[in-house]
Amino acid sequence: MFALSRLAGRPLQISLKCEPLLAEQLRAAHPSVRPGYHLNKRHWNTVVLDGTLSPQLVKDMIEDSYDLVVSRLPAARRRALGWRSKAP
């Protein structure tokens, strides 16, 4: 799982998996990025989608979360998903 949300919640919030150091940096830089709600706070952030974050930053956090999870799947599963590492 790389993301979860209560779609009926207002404001909309999404919890995303994140590297621990980056998670802390994002929380320090953005008040709408908080430790994961009811999740391992070291590895998860809950992002409040209240318009204070740029759409590109939200997209990047979602993509990073997906890549973090998929990168740890077996090679056959990664190939089946058509996933390619961003690493050189």
Wavefront OBJ file of the C-alpha trace (Angstrom):
o trace
v 0.000 0.000 0.000
v 1.430 3.390 -0.938
v -1.503 5.705 -0.204
v -4.754 5.810 1.689
v -7.472 8.368 2.139
v -10.905 8.842 3.588
v -12.504 10.292 0.477
v -15.489 11.733 2.340
v -13.236 13.684 4.718
v -13.086 17.468 4.477
v -10.567 18.787 3.896
v -9.381 15.823 1.897
v -6.292 14.149 3.372
v -4.021 11.509 1.923
v -1.477 9.417 3.808
v 1.656 8.604 1.837
v 4.658 6.412 2.488
v 7.930 8.339 2.638
v 11.630 7.889 3.369
v 12.090 8.840 7.049
v 14.513 11.763 6.527
v 12.424 13.248 3.721
v 9.264 12.787 5.808
v 10.765 14.931 8.567
v 11.947 17.580 6.092
v 8.517 17.836 4.481
v 6.836 18.186 7.886
v 9.264 20.927 8.901
v 8.717 22.844 5.660
v 4.936 22.502 5.296
v 2.324 22.795 8.076
v -0.141 20.742 5.991
v 2.239 17.752 6.020
v 1.886 15.916 9.318
v 3.030 12.619 10.826
v 0.958 9.719 9.488
v -2.440 9.531 11.154
v -2.758 6.103 12.842
v 0.316 4.919 10.912
v 4.023 4.436 11.562
v 4.991 8.090 11.889
v 8.566 7.393 10.845
v 7.511 6.139 7.399
v 4.182 7.857 6.713
v 2.993 11.440 6.276
v -0.597 12.607 6.195
v -0.999 15.447 3.715
v -3.912 17.853 4.145
v -5.074 18.912 0.687
v -6.219 22.388 1.664
v -4.678 24.286 -1.254
v -1.499 25.341 0.554
v 0.716 22.849 -1.303
v 1.415 23.112 -5.014
v -0.218 20.442 -7.165
v 3.270 19.466 -8.390
v 4.522 18.866 -4.828
v 1.500 16.674 -4.067
v 2.034 14.752 -7.327
v 5.731 14.283 -6.503
v 4.910 12.959 -3.021
v 2.389 10.483 -4.482
v 4.872 9.302 -7.107
v 7.640 8.966 -4.517
v 5.355 6.895 -2.295
v 4.414 4.593 -5.172
v 8.039 4.186 -6.246
v 9.129 3.456 -2.681
v 6.628 0.606 -2.361
v 7.008 -0.832 -5.869
v 10.814 -0.761 -5.700
v 10.621 -3.332 -2.881
v 8.436 -5.797 -4.811
v 9.956 -8.865 -6.463
v 11.385 -8.193 -9.936
v 8.642 -10.183 -11.666
v 5.935 -8.042 -9.993
v 7.768 -4.821 -10.934
v 7.975 -5.972 -14.566
v 4.280 -6.942 -14.545
v 3.438 -3.422 -13.399
v 5.658 -1.896 -16.096
v 7.593 -0.016 -13.420
v 11.021 1.388 -14.179
v 13.395 2.738 -11.560
v 14.174 6.458 -11.742
v 17.719 5.710 -10.558
v 20.434 5.999 -13.238
l 1 2 3 4 5 6 7 8 9 10 11 12 13 14 15 16 17 18 19 20 21 22 23 24 25 26 27 28 29 30 31 32 33 34 35 36 37 38 39 40 41 42 43 44 45 46 47 48 49 50 51 52 53 54 55 56 57 58 59 60 61 62 63 64 65 66 67 68 69 70 71 72 73 74 75 76 77 78 79 80 81 82 83 84 85 86 87 88
